[in-house]
């Protein structure tokens, strides 16, 4: 299955969920009542509306009936979206090492037309070398079997293909200097990682900025975050916040707007791409 098809299924799932939520809200129906109509819980409706679960055709049909959707063309369109949304992605083959809460992110990442990130702990996964990724995963999973670590690294490398695909997104990364000075692996691992960042920053679809220590406090004070934008006009921007055992996906307009402001300030306050490359070259000499 092509990566675009599988990533698109995640987008369709979220699109369908958001449309079901709008229909429910417009009719003034509670999640509890909607859940009762499909023999499920209120939390199941919440997960469906957030695009976190697959859709059964029967459930969608019953919800559309409850929401008063009688137009056959509209019903067929939404049911078709449900069928397409259930297509499994390429990452499902890594289900043995892939947390369920991260599967949604991989699909969104693959479907985005613009990815903007701020990272403070380490180099972002899409920009990591294999050796650096191995060092990061090994440190984060002390005592894990070597085979599991290798599988997780392989998954990360597979994700990176999105940046060089035919429909590669624009990728705008702001890396805090702390992420570049914190060593992972041996000295040569860090040197190779810095060289890789310099090379990647020269790709036409990639913009890389470094937020230096010398700037002091800045708009990224709340920590690392990712913003995903999509070509589909019906799908709002999503902010992804990763935690130790789960993740948050924010799509409410007022919440996204706050992160939009923070990202804009980071872009404005960080040195530009060429000056950031000079910073990377300077770090390379010191490493």
C-alpha positions as CSV (number, residue, x, y, z in Angstrom):
1,X,0.0,0.0,0.0
2,X,1.3,3.4,-0.9
3,X,2.2,5.8,2.0
4,X,-0.1,8.5,0.6
5,X,-3.1,6.1,0.6
6,X,-2.5,5.0,4.2
7,X,-1.8,8.5,5.5
8,X,-4.9,9.7,3.7
9,X,-7.0,7.2,5.6
10,X,-6.1,9.0,8.9
11,X,-7.1,12.3,7.4
12,X,-10.4,10.9,6.2
13,X,-11.0,9.4,9.7
14,X,-10.5,12.8,11.3
15,X,-12.6,14.6,8.6
16,X,-15.4,12.2,9.1
17,X,-15.2,12.6,12.9
18,X,-15.3,16.3,12.7
19,X,-18.3,16.2,10.3
20,X,-20.2,13.9,12.7
21,X,-19.3,16.2,15.6
22,X,-20.7,19.3,13.6
23,X,-23.9,17.3,12.8
24,X,-24.4,16.3,16.4
25,X,-23.8,19.8,17.7
26,X,-26.1,21.4,15.1
27,X,-28.9,19.1,16.4
28,X,-28.2,19.7,20.0
29,X,-27.7,16.0,20.7
30,X,-25.4,15.0,23.6
31,X,-22.5,12.5,23.2
32,X,-24.3,10.3,25.7
33,X,-27.5,10.2,23.6
34,X,-25.4,9.6,20.5
35,X,-23.6,6.7,22.2
36,X,-26.9,5.2,23.3
37,X,-28.1,5.2,19.7
38,X,-25.2,3.0,18.6
39,X,-25.1,0.8,21.7
40,X,-21.8,2.5,22.8
41,X,-20.5,4.9,25.5
42,X,-20.1,8.6,25.5
43,X,-16.3,8.1,25.4
44,X,-16.7,6.0,22.2
45,X,-18.5,9.0,20.5
46,X,-15.7,11.3,21.7
47,X,-13.0,9.0,20.2
48,X,-15.0,8.7,16.9
49,X,-15.3,12.5,16.6
50,X,-11.6,12.9,17.2
51,X,-10.8,10.3,14.6
52,X,-9.1,8.0,17.1
53,X,-10.9,4.8,16.2
54,X,-12.1,3.0,13.1
55,X,-15.7,3.4,11.9
56,X,-18.3,0.7,11.5
57,X,-20.7,1.4,8.7
58,X,-23.7,0.5,10.8
59,X,-22.7,3.0,13.5
60,X,-22.3,5.8,11.0
61,X,-25.6,4.9,9.4
62,X,-27.4,5.0,12.8
63,X,-25.7,8.3,13.7
64,X,-26.7,9.9,10.4
65,X,-30.3,8.8,11.0
66,X,-30.2,10.2,14.5
67,X,-28.8,13.5,13.2
68,X,-31.6,13.8,10.6
69,X,-29.4,13.3,7.6
70,X,-31.8,11.9,5.0
71,X,-30.3,13.1,1.7
72,X,-29.0,9.9,0.0
73,X,-26.0,11.7,-1.7
74,X,-24.8,13.1,1.7
75,X,-25.2,9.8,3.4
76,X,-23.4,8.0,0.6
77,X,-20.6,10.5,0.8
78,X,-20.1,10.1,4.5
79,X,-20.3,6.3,4.4
80,X,-17.8,6.2,1.6
81,X,-15.5,8.3,3.8
82,X,-16.0,5.8,6.5
83,X,-14.9,2.9,4.3
84,X,-11.8,4.8,3.1
85,X,-10.9,5.8,6.6
86,X,-10.6,2.1,7.7
87,X,-7.7,1.4,5.3
88,X,-4.7,0.3,7.4
89,X,-1.4,2.3,7.1
90,X,2.1,1.0,6.4
91,X,3.0,1.6,10.1
92,X,0.6,-1.1,11.3
93,X,3.4,-3.6,10.5
94,X,5.3,-2.0,13.4
95,X,2.4,-2.6,15.8
96,X,4.6,-4.6,18.1
97,X,6.7,-1.5,19.0
98,X,4.3,1.3,18.1
99,X,2.1,2.8,20.8
100,X,-1.5,3.2,19.7
101,X,-1.5,6.9,20.5
102,X,1.4,7.5,18.1
103,X,-0.2,5.7,15.1
104,X,-2.5,8.7,14.5
105,X,0.4,11.1,14.5
106,X,2.3,9.1,11.9
107,X,-0.7,9.1,9.6
108,X,-1.1,12.9,10.0
109,X,2.5,13.5,9.5
110,X,2.4,11.6,6.2
111,X,-0.6,13.5,5.0
112,X,0.5,17.0,6.0
113,X,1.4,19.7,3.5
114,X,3.3,21.7,6.1
115,X,5.0,20.4,9.3
116,X,6.3,23.0,11.8
117,X,8.2,21.9,14.9
118,X,10.0,23.2,17.9
119,X,12.3,20.8,19.6
120,X,14.4,21.2,22.8
121,X,15.4,17.8,24.1
122,X,16.9,16.2,21.0
123,X,17.0,16.5,17.2
124,X,13.6,15.8,15.7
125,X,12.9,12.3,14.5
126,X,12.6,13.3,10.9
127,X,16.1,14.7,11.0
128,X,17.9,12.0,12.9
129,X,20.7,9.9,11.5
130,X,20.4,6.2,12.1
131,X,23.2,6.1,14.7
132,X,21.8,9.1,16.5
133,X,18.3,7.6,16.5
134,X,19.7,4.4,17.9
135,X,21.4,6.3,20.7
136,X,18.2,8.2,21.5
137,X,16.0,5.1,21.5
138,X,18.5,3.1,23.5
139,X,18.7,5.8,26.2
140,X,15.0,6.1,26.4
141,X,14.4,2.4,26.6
142,X,17.2,1.1,28.9
143,X,17.2,-2.6,29.2
144,X,15.0,-3.2,26.1
145,X,16.0,-6.1,23.8
146,X,18.3,-5.1,20.9
147,X,15.7,-6.4,18.4
148,X,13.1,-4.0,19.8
149,X,15.4,-1.0,19.7
150,X,16.3,-1.9,16.1
151,X,12.6,-2.1,15.1
152,X,11.9,1.3,16.6
153,X,14.9,2.8,14.8
154,X,13.7,1.2,11.5
155,X,10.3,2.8,12.1
156,X,11.9,6.2,12.5
157,X,13.9,5.8,9.3
158,X,10.8,4.8,7.4
159,X,9.0,7.9,8.6
160,X,11.8,10.1,7.2
161,X,10.9,9.0,3.7
162,X,8.0,11.5,3.8
163,X,10.5,14.4,3.4
164,X,11.9,13.1,0.1
165,X,8.7,11.7,-1.3
166,X,7.0,12.9,-4.5
167,X,4.5,14.9,-2.4
168,X,6.9,15.9,0.3
169,X,5.6,18.5,2.7
170,X,7.3,21.8,3.6
171,X,9.1,21.2,6.8
172,X,10.1,24.1,9.1
173,X,12.1,23.2,12.2
174,X,13.3,25.3,15.0
175,X,15.8,23.4,17.2
176,X,16.8,24.8,20.5
177,X,20.6,24.9,20.9
178,X,20.1,22.6,23.9
179,X,19.0,19.8,21.5
180,X,22.3,20.2,19.6
181,X,24.6,20.3,22.6
182,X,23.1,17.4,24.5
183,X,25.2,14.4,23.5
184,X,23.6,11.2,22.3
185,X,26.1,8.5,21.3
186,X,29.8,8.8,20.8
187,X,31.5,12.0,19.6
188,X,31.4,10.9,15.9
189,X,27.7,10.2,16.2
190,X,27.1,13.8,17.2
191,X,29.4,15.1,14.5
192,X,27.7,13.0,11.8
193,X,24.3,14.3,13.1
194,X,25.4,17.9,12.8
195,X,26.7,17.3,9.3
196,X,23.4,15.7,8.4
197,X,21.4,18.7,9.7
198,X,23.5,21.0,7.6
199,X,22.9,18.9,4.5
200,X,19.1,18.6,5.2
201,X,18.8,22.3,5.8
202,X,19.8,22.9,2.2
203,X,16.9,20.9,0.8
204,X,14.3,23.1,-1.0
205,X,11.4,22.0,1.2
206,X,13.2,22.2,4.5
207,X,13.8,25.3,6.6
208,X,16.0,24.9,9.7
209,X,16.6,27.5,12.4
210,X,18.5,27.2,15.6
211,X,17.4,29.1,18.7
212,X,20.7,30.0,20.4
213,X,21.3,30.1,24.2
214,X,22.4,33.7,23.7
215,X,18.8,34.8,23.0
216,X,17.7,34.0,26.5
217,X,14.0,33.3,27.2
218,X,11.8,32.8,24.2
219,X,8.3,31.7,23.0
220,X,9.1,28.0,23.3
221,X,9.1,28.1,27.1
222,X,6.3,25.5,27.3
223,X,8.4,22.8,25.6
224,X,8.5,21.0,22.3
225,X,5.5,20.9,20.0
226,X,4.5,20.2,16.4
227,X,2.0,21.9,14.2
228,X,0.5,20.1,11.2
229,X,-1.3,21.7,8.3
230,X,-3.2,19.9,5.5
231,X,-4.2,20.6,1.9
232,X,-7.8,19.6,2.7
233,X,-9.7,22.9,3.4
234,X,-12.1,21.0,5.8
235,X,-9.3,19.9,8.1
236,X,-8.0,22.5,10.6
237,X,-4.4,22.7,11.8
238,X,-3.5,20.3,14.5
239,X,-1.1,20.8,17.4
240,X,0.6,17.6,18.6
241,X,2.0,17.5,22.1
242,X,3.8,14.3,23.1
243,X,3.9,13.1,26.7
244,X,5.7,10.1,28.3
245,X,2.8,7.6,27.9
246,X,0.4,9.4,25.6
247,X,-0.1,12.5,23.4
248,X,-2.5,15.4,23.0
249,X,-4.0,16.4,19.7
250,X,-5.3,20.0,19.8
251,X,-7.6,21.3,17.1
252,X,-9.8,23.9,18.8
253,X,-9.3,27.2,17.0
254,X,-8.4,29.2,20.2
255,X,-5.8,26.6,21.3
256,X,-4.2,26.3,17.9
257,X,-4.0,30.1,17.7
258,X,-1.9,30.3,20.8
259,X,0.6,27.8,19.4
260,X,0.5,29.6,16.0
261,X,1.6,32.8,17.8
262,X,4.4,31.0,19.7
263,X,5.6,29.4,16.4
264,X,5.6,32.7,14.6
265,X,7.7,34.3,17.4
266,X,10.2,31.4,17.3
267,X,10.6,31.9,13.6
268,X,11.0,35.6,14.0
269,X,13.4,35.5,17.0
270,X,15.6,32.7,15.8
271,X,18.5,33.4,13.4
272,X,17.6,32.8,9.7
273,X,18.5,29.6,7.8
274,X,21.9,30.7,6.6
275,X,23.0,32.1,10.0
276,X,21.6,28.9,11.6
277,X,23.8,26.8,9.3
278,X,26.8,28.9,10.5
279,X,25.8,28.0,14.1
280,X,25.7,24.4,13.2
281,X,29.1,24.6,11.5
282,X,30.4,26.3,14.7
283,X,29.0,23.5,16.9
284,X,30.6,20.9,14.5
285,X,34.0,22.5,15.1
286,X,33.5,22.4,18.8
287,X,32.3,18.7,18.9
